[in-house]
Amino acid sequence: MSDLLARHRAVIPNWVALNYNEPIEIVSGKGNRVVDADGKSYLDFFAGILTNMIGYDVPEVREAVERQLATGVVHTSTVYLLRGQIELAEKIARLSGIPDAKVFFTNSGTEANETALLLATYARKSDQVLAMRQSYHGRSFGTVSVTSNRSWKNSSLSPLNVHFLHGADRQLAQFRGLSDADYIKVCVDDLRHLLATAVSNDVAALIAEPIQGVGGFTMAPDGLFAAYKEVLDEQGILFISDEVQTGWGRTGSAFFGIQNHGVTPDMMTFAKGLGNGFAVGGVVARGDLMDALPATGLATFGGNPISMAAANATLDYVLDHDLQANAARTGKIIIDGLREAAERLPIVKDVRGKGLMFAVELGSPAQAGRFMEETKKAGLLAGKGGLYGTAIRMAPPLTLTVAEATEGLGIIVNALEVINREVTDREVNDAEAAQ
């Protein structure tokens, strides 16, 4: 065990996960590559859990932060006017498509989702919330209550009365053979039945990820949330789209993930990639919902000048370089290549994704762990997830080049071939030993 790992384990909680049998320390980065403390270089296909959205050491972001640092003002709090906060809020409100939108900035996705739940429950005077099975919305008391993944739930206690919906669980036997249209119909029928049986008439909101992050990039078929929203609108139930992982063009086919469903939600939450590594999150919501809270509120570090400088520069970079189109182009290379390889690799149970947000479902957690070690050895960083720990989820920076997409695809396929061969050899040996 390295000295740094021993020190980590002595002072950091055991539930703070580390990747790899021998965890690495990343000490430098440039473009879409990072270098560890031993000098080994990696093509980064996980981007700090989708947070280093436009890569490392981006001059536009670095220079924006340096200009702000040079003023000597790192923090003032929101009791003073913050030009960068206002400018960023104007951009996000415009991009959201939400009418008369206002924006409140936080430090993380967890805080953003807490704020959205506060807005919804106050507006509807109800503690009843709908969420999706297999979902993840944060680690706090409130957001854990709307998380539907036992591996990430630290408490059965809840400040909310939560009911979980179908929508991203097509692997279940009762749904597996259904077309998109039939699956949507079944899910909508279930929603109507739940509203008729399990709740009273004052449900606050549905909160949903357009593509589930921790859930292993499982997703509802396009159009499901539009069908859900028709039902919700009948009763005035609000819709919160958790865009912490799906926002800013990552899906390639839309700037926000929910737009793939043809839906404008009442609120969207965001975080991660917007600051390209600097801490920023927030909520964009209808102005009437945002203005309705009766008590004074603020976020001490939300909207701070440094994060706002980074976020403005990052969002401008995404828009100026049309990185949504790049996500569509490079993501297609990888997803198409993975699906082609999957046809000859029995260990691959599913390939799914949109743009630069894609996953490979393997047959067991052990195979997923083996994949992580094999790709690490080959110089590529990936992530794990899924309800049962069997999904490899990958989300490179949106600046990924065609050459890097091809390189990464090759490493992934080679790793899958190695594991598939190991599994096949083991099965043959077991069969021979049984004779």
DAJOMO-V38297 format. One record per helix or strand of 2 or more residues. SS is the DSSP state (A for helix, B for strand). FROM is the first residue (numbers start at 0). TO is the last residue. If there is no record, write none. Layout:
# DAJOMO-V38297
ss	from	to
SS	FROM	TO
SS	FROM	TO
This chain:
# DAJOMO-V38297
ss	from	to
A	2	10
B	25	30
B	32	35
B	40	43
A	46	49
A	58	69
A	82	95
B	100	105
A	108	123
B	127	131
A	140	144
A	149	151
B	160	164
A	179	196
B	204	208
A	223	234
B	237	241
A	256	260
B	266	269
A	271	274
B	280	285
A	286	290
A	304	319
A	322	341
B	349	353
B	356	360
A	364	377
B	379	380
B	382	384
B	390	393
A	401	433
